Amino acid sequence: MSRVASTGHRWTALSAILAGWAFVGLSFAVAVEVISRKMFAYSFGGMDEIGGYIYAISAPIGYILALRDNAHIRVDLILSRMRAPVRLVIHLLSFAALGFFALLLAWRGFDMTLRSWQLGSIAPTPMQTPLVVPQGLWLAGTCVFAIVIAAKILGAGVTLLKNRNLTAATRALDAAPVDAELQQELESIETRNRNN
């Protein structure tokens, strides 16, 4: 694995952990808010706004993590039975479509973020959050998602040109087989049982 890919894996893992802890913190804050409303008739306000920001910023992180691990949901019943060249073409088309969609999101997100920055837009809520902050973070995540898609396509292309091996190039884009996922899960359970 190259140094760039290794650094990308570390950053993705760190981002996923931070997003997970943000959701834990949000759950705790919502619980406190509910108890406060019920027992003291007092609301802190803004929990729904903060929750929306956390969801929006975490979504691209989830996309990137799923893409990195080839964990996006695919209808694999027929695809897994096809020959490597056909699977490779289908994968390249699907990744290209996904990349186009990510670029479309990034383009529209950039336009919206730029407009918010130029107008100094703030949320029409008691928190009055400058909208450029959550929009900019979402935009950054979406741009990274588009870059990761391009890297996956380029990686498969380099594998194909370098090794002249259709199977290896296809494997770079294939979703993990169900048997491999099951084996990995069983090993994970075994490891947890040994540690307990």
C-alpha positions in Angstrom: 0.0 0.0 0.0 1.4 3.4 -0.9 2.1 6.1 1.6 -0.7 8.3 0.3 -3.2 5.4 0.6 -1.9 4.5 4.1 -2.3 8.1 5.2 -5.8 8.2 3.6 -6.8 5.0 5.5 -5.6 6.5 8.8 -7.5 9.8 8.2 -10.6 8.0 7.2 -10.5 5.8 10.3 -9.9 8.8 12.5 -12.7 10.8 10.9 -15.1 7.8 11.4 -14.1 7.6 15.0 -14.7 11.3 15.5 -18.1 11.1 13.8 -19.0 8.1 16.0 -18.1 10.0 19.1 -20.1 13.1 17.8 -23.2 10.8 17.6 -22.5 9.5 21.1 -22.3 13.1 22.4 -25.4 14.0 20.5 -27.3 11.1 22.0 -26.2 12.2 25.5 -27.2 15.8 24.8 -30.6 14.8 23.5 -31.2 12.6 26.6 -30.3 15.5 28.9 -32.6 17.8 26.8 -35.5 15.3 27.1 -35.0 14.9 30.8 -34.7 18.7 31.3 -37.9 19.3 29.3 -39.9 16.6 31.2 -38.7 17.3 34.7 -37.9 21.1 34.7 -39.9 22.3 31.7 -36.7 23.8 30.4 -35.2 23.4 26.9 -31.6 24.2 26.0 -32.6 24.7 22.3 -30.7 23.9 19.3 -30.3 20.1 19.7 -32.1 19.5 16.4 -29.9 22.0 14.6 -26.7 20.4 16.1 -28.0 17.0 15.2 -28.6 18.1 11.6 -25.1 19.4 11.3 -23.6 16.2 12.7 -25.6 14.1 10.3 -24.7 16.3 7.3 -21.0 16.3 8.2 -20.8 12.6 9.0 -22.6 11.4 5.9 -19.7 11.9 3.5 -17.4 10.3 6.0 -19.6 7.2 5.9 -19.6 7.3 2.1 -15.8 7.4 2.0 -15.5 4.6 4.6 -17.9 2.4 2.7 -16.1 3.1 -0.6 -12.7 2.4 0.9 -13.8 -1.0 2.2 -15.9 -1.8 -0.9 -18.9 -2.1 1.4 -21.5 -0.2 -0.7 -24.6 -2.3 -1.2 -24.7 -4.0 -4.5 -27.0 -6.6 -6.1 -24.3 -9.3 -6.2 -26.5 -12.3 -7.1 -25.9 -12.1 -10.8 -22.7 -9.9 -10.8 -20.7 -12.4 -8.8 -21.4 -15.1 -11.5 -20.1 -13.0 -14.4 -16.7 -13.2 -15.9 -14.0 -10.7 -14.8 -14.0 -8.5 -17.9 -17.8 -8.0 -17.8 -17.7 -7.3 -14.0 -14.8 -4.8 -14.6 -16.9 -2.9 -17.2 -19.9 -2.8 -15.0 -17.9 -1.7 -12.0 -16.2 1.1 -14.0 -19.6 2.3 -15.2 -21.1 2.3 -11.7 -18.1 4.0 -10.2 -18.1 6.6 -13.1 -21.9 7.2 -12.4 -21.2 7.5 -8.6 -18.3 9.9 -9.3 -20.5 12.1 -11.6 -23.1 12.2 -8.8 -20.4 13.2 -6.2 -19.1 15.9 -8.5 -22.6 17.2 -9.1 -23.1 17.4 -5.3 -19.7 19.1 -4.8 -20.5 21.6 -7.6 -23.9 22.6 -6.2 -22.5 22.5 -2.6 -19.6 24.8 -3.6 -22.1 27.3 -5.1 -24.3 27.2 -2.0 -21.3 27.5 0.4 -19.8 30.4 -1.6 -23.2 32.2 -1.6 -23.5 31.7 2.2 -20.0 33.1 2.6 -20.6 36.1 0.4 -23.9 37.0 2.0 -22.7 36.2 5.6 -25.7 33.9 6.0 -26.6 32.6 9.4 -29.0 30.0 10.5 -32.5 31.4 11.4 -32.3 29.8 14.8 -31.3 31.0 18.3 -27.8 29.6 17.7 -27.3 31.8 14.6 -24.6 29.5 13.2 -22.7 30.9 10.3 -23.9 28.6 7.6 -20.6 28.6 5.8 -19.1 26.4 8.6 -21.4 23.3 8.3 -21.8 23.7 4.6 -18.0 24.0 4.1 -17.4 20.9 6.2 -20.0 19.0 4.2 -18.5 20.3 0.9 -15.0 19.2 2.0 -16.2 15.7 2.8 -18.1 15.4 -0.5 -15.0 16.6 -2.5 -12.9 14.0 -0.7 -15.5 11.4 -1.6 -15.2 12.3 -5.3 -11.4 12.1 -5.0 -11.6 8.6 -3.4 -13.9 7.5 -6.3 -11.4 8.7 -8.8 -8.5 7.0 -6.9 -10.4 3.7 -6.9 -10.9 3.9 -10.7 -7.3 5.0 -11.3 -6.1 2.2 -9.0 -8.0 -0.4 -11.0 -6.6 1.1 -14.2 -3.0 1.0 -13.0 -3.4 -2.6 -11.8 -4.8 -3.5 -15.2 -2.0 -1.8 -17.1 0.8 -2.8 -14.8 -0.1 -6.5 -14.3 -2.2 -7.1 -17.4 -4.5 -9.0 -15.0 -8.2 -8.4 -15.5 -9.0 -10.4 -12.4 -6.8 -8.3 -10.1 -8.3 -5.1 -11.5 -11.8 -6.4 -11.1 -11.0 -7.5 -7.5 -9.9 -3.9 -6.7 -13.5 -2.8 -7.4 -15.5 -5.8 -6.3 -17.6 -5.8 -3.2 -16.3 -8.3 -0.6 -17.9 -11.7 -1.2 -20.5 -12.8 1.4 -18.3 -15.8 2.4 -15.4 -13.5 3.2 -17.6 -11.1 5.2 -19.0 -14.0 7.2 -15.5 -15.4 7.9 -14.3 -11.9 9.0 -17.3 -11.6 11.3 -16.7 -15.0 12.8 -13.0 -14.2 13.4 -14.0 -10.9 15.0 -16.4 -12.8 17.4 -13.6 -15.3 18.2 -11.2 -12.5 19.0 -13.7 -10.7 21.3 -14.5 -14.0 23.1 -10.8 -14.6 23.7 -10.3 -11.0 25.1 -13.3 -11.4 27.5 
